[in-house]
């Protein structure tokens, strides 16, 4: 699931959607006195706060949000990546990218301590298959929030620009998927591209900022 902001323009546009229960829940989460995921005054869906105050999490909400679609792992995944929220290292080249968002269960509850394991190509479109460059895992905080600092991945033959990620709620099944960038010419030719996995991306000076919210099966019974 992408962030609740509607995307506009082009064949990938999903159209404007009304505020969902999840949008209001995110507004309630960021109303807490905790640091923002992405600085610089970014206008994100979670920043739209309801005028009548934050809503508490509810055991069920049906606002049309489906689980985040899975995608193939591909040939370049490596287990045992280092735990880190920033994939930048000395000498890392490329356009800086921050990706922030939330992990929700299918009942719209934020999932604390969910695992997110990211890997990607470098600025030249190559994967590090001997070490762990541009690879790392992290866990969501108490609000179900995550923030990744990395670079915009390069292109390589046959694929559009993308990030790989595995997401797992504590005790839940593992989701393997990929995240995409809007406006990429190769989105129309990549055979596995899925518009449901488009991030919201904005320019922030020389860098880019993106948001995406995952919806996963948290396991643990019928009330998710």
JOMORA-V632099 format. One record per residue. N is the residue number from 1. RES is the residue in one letter. OMEGA is omega in degrees with one decimal (* if undefined). BURIAL is 1 if it has 9 or more other C-alpha atoms within 8 Angstrom, else 0. D_LAST is the distance of its C-alpha to the last C-alpha in Angstrom with 1 decimal. Layout:
<<N;RES;OMEGA;BURIAL;D_LAST> <N;RES;OMEGA;BURIAL;D_LAST>>
This chain:
<<1;X;176.1;1;16.5> <2;X;174.9;1;19.3> <3;X;-168.8;1;19.7> <4;X;171.3;1;19.9> <5;X;175.1;1;23.7> <6;X;173.9;1;25.5> <7;X;-178.1;1;27.8> <8;X;172.6;0;31.3> <9;X;172.8;0;34.2> <10;X;-176.9;0;34.8> <11;X;-178.8;0;33.4> <12;X;-175.0;0;30.0> <13;X;-179.8;1;29.4> <14;X;-179.0;0;26.3> <15;X;-178.6;0;27.8> <16;X;179.9;0;26.9> <17;X;174.6;0;23.6> <18;X;176.8;0;23.1> <19;X;178.1;0;21.0> <20;X;175.6;0;17.3> <21;X;179.5;1;14.9> <22;X;176.7;0;13.7> <23;X;-179.7;1;17.4> <24;X;177.8;1;17.9> <25;X;178.1;1;15.0> <26;X;178.0;1;16.7> <27;X;178.2;1;20.0> <28;X;-179.3;1;18.8> <29;X;-177.2;1;17.8> <30;X;175.2;1;21.3> <31;X;177.3;0;23.1> <32;X;-178.4;0;22.7> <33;X;178.3;0;26.0> <34;X;-178.4;0;24.8> <35;X;176.8;0;26.6> <36;X;177.8;0;25.8> <37;X;-177.5;1;24.5> <38;X;-176.5;1;27.5> <39;X;174.2;0;30.7> <40;X;175.7;0;33.5> <41;X;-178.9;0;32.1> <42;X;179.0;0;30.0> <43;X;-177.5;0;29.0> <44;X;-179.4;0;25.3> <45;X;-177.3;1;22.8> <46;X;178.9;1;21.1> <47;X;178.4;1;24.5> <48;X;-174.7;1;24.7> <49;X;-179.2;1;24.1> <50;X;-176.0;0;23.9> <51;X;-178.3;0;27.2> <52;X;175.6;0;25.8> <53;X;-175.9;0;23.9> <54;X;175.8;1;20.4> <55;X;176.2;0;17.5> <56;X;174.5;0;15.0> <57;X;179.5;0;11.3> <58;X;-176.1;0;9.9> <59;X;179.7;1;6.9> <60;X;170.9;0;7.3> <61;X;-178.4;0;10.0> <62;X;179.8;0;11.8> <63;X;174.9;0;14.4> <64;X;-178.2;0;15.2> <65;X;177.9;0;13.2> <66;X;173.8;0;13.0> <67;X;178.1;1;11.9> <68;X;-176.9;1;14.9> <69;X;174.2;0;17.6> <70;X;172.6;0;18.9> <71;X;-176.8;0;22.6> <72;X;178.7;0;25.2> <73;X;-174.9;1;25.7> <74;X;-172.1;0;29.4> <75;X;-166.8;0;32.2> <76;X;178.7;0;31.9> <77;X;173.9;0;28.9> <78;X;176.2;0;29.9> <79;X;174.4;0;27.8> <80;X;175.0;0;28.4> <81;X;178.8;1;28.6> <82;X;175.0;0;29.4> <83;X;-179.4;0;26.8> <84;X;179.0;0;27.7> <85;X;177.1;1;26.6> <86;X;177.4;0;29.9> <87;X;-179.2;1;31.4> <88;X;176.5;1;34.8> <89;X;175.6;0;37.7> <90;X;179.5;0;41.4> <91;X;178.4;0;42.9> <92;X;-179.1;0;39.7> <93;X;176.5;0;40.9> <94;X;179.6;1;39.2> <95;X;-178.6;1;37.6> <96;X;-178.8;1;35.2> <97;X;170.1;1;31.6> <98;X;178.1;1;28.7> <99;X;179.5;1;25.2> <100;X;177.9;1;22.5> <101;X;-176.9;1;19.1> <102;X;168.1;1;15.4> <103;X;178.8;1;12.5> <104;X;166.3;1;9.3> <105;X;-177.7;1;5.8> <106;X;174.2;1;5.9> <107;X;176.4;1;4.8> <108;X;174.7;1;7.7> <109;X;174.4;1;7.1> <110;X;-176.6;1;9.8> <111;X;176.3;1;9.7> <112;X;175.9;1;12.8> <113;X;172.1;1;15.1> <114;X;178.9;1;13.9> <115;X;170.0;1;17.0> <116;X;-178.7;1;18.9> <117;X;-174.9;1;22.1> <118;X;168.4;1;24.6> <119;X;-172.6;1;27.9> <120;X;172.8;1;30.5> <121;X;176.4;1;34.1> <122;X;-176.0;1;36.6> <123;X;179.4;1;38.7> <124;X;179.5;1;41.0> <125;X;-178.4;1;38.2> <126;X;175.5;1;38.5> <127;X;174.0;0;36.0> <128;X;-177.8;1;36.9> <129;X;176.8;0;36.7> <130;X;177.6;0;38.8> <131;X;-176.5;0;37.0> <132;X;176.1;1;33.9> <133;X;-178.0;0;35.1> <134;X;174.5;1;32.4> <135;X;177.0;1;29.7> <136;X;176.8;1;27.3> <137;X;179.3;1;23.8> <138;X;179.4;1;22.0> <139;X;176.7;1;18.8> <140;X;178.8;1;16.9> <141;X;-176.1;1;18.0> <142;X;178.7;0;16.3> <143;X;-174.1;1;15.5> <144;X;-174.7;1;13.9> <145;X;174.3;1;17.3> <146;X;175.5;1;19.7> <147;X;179.3;1;23.3> <148;X;173.0;1;25.6> <149;X;-175.5;1;29.3> <150;X;174.2;1;31.2> <151;X;173.0;1;33.6> <152;X;-178.0;1;33.5> <153;X;177.2;1;33.8> <154;X;-180.0;1;37.0> <155;X;171.1;1;37.6> <156;X;-171.1;1;38.8> <157;X;173.6;0;40.1> <158;X;-175.6;0;37.7> <159;X;169.1;1;34.7> <160;X;-179.3;1;33.7> <161;X;-174.9;1;32.6> <162;X;170.8;1;29.1> <163;X;173.3;1;27.0> <164;X;177.9;1;25.2> <165;X;167.9;1;21.9> <166;X;-177.8;1;19.5> <167;X;-179.3;1;15.9> <168;X;171.1;1;13.8> <169;X;178.1;1;10.9> <170;X;179.9;0;12.2> <171;X;-178.4;0;12.1> <172;X;177.7;1;10.5> <173;X;-177.7;1;12.9> <174;X;173.3;0;15.5> <175;X;172.5;1;15.9> <176;X;-177.4;1;19.6> <177;X;179.7;1;20.7> <178;X;178.3;1;23.5> <179;X;-173.3;1;24.0> <180;X;-177.6;1;27.0> <181;X;178.7;1;29.5> <182;X;174.7;1;30.6> <183;X;179.7;0;34.3> <184;X;179.8;0;35.0> <185;X;-176.9;0;37.8> <186;X;175.2;1;36.4> <187;X;-176.8;1;33.1> <188;X;-177.5;0;35.1> <189;X;179.1;0;36.5> <190;X;-173.2;1;33.7> <191;X;-179.6;0;32.7> <192;X;178.4;0;29.1> <193;X;178.3;1;28.5> <194;X;-177.8;0;25.4> <195;X;177.3;0;25.6> <196;X;-178.0;0;21.8> <197;X;176.0;1;22.0> <198;X;171.1;1;24.6> <199;X;165.1;1;24.4> <200;X;-174.4;1;26.0> <201;X;176.3;1;29.1> <202;X;175.6;0;31.9> <203;X;178.6;0;35.2> <204;X;-173.0;0;35.7> <205;X;178.6;0;39.4> <206;X;-176.4;0;40.0> <207;X;175.6;1;36.3> <208;X;176.2;1;33.2> <209;X;-176.0;1;29.9> <210;X;174.5;1;26.7> <211;X;174.6;1;23.1> <212;X;176.3;1;20.0> <213;X;177.7;1;16.3> <214;X;171.8;1;14.1> <215;X;-174.2;1;10.8> <216;X;172.9;1;9.5> <217;X;-177.7;1;7.4> <218;X;-177.0;1;6.2> <219;X;172.0;1;7.1> <220;X;173.2;0;7.4> <221;X;-172.1;0;6.9> <222;X;-178.5;0;6.0> <223;X;-172.0;0;3.8> <224;X;*;1;0.0>>
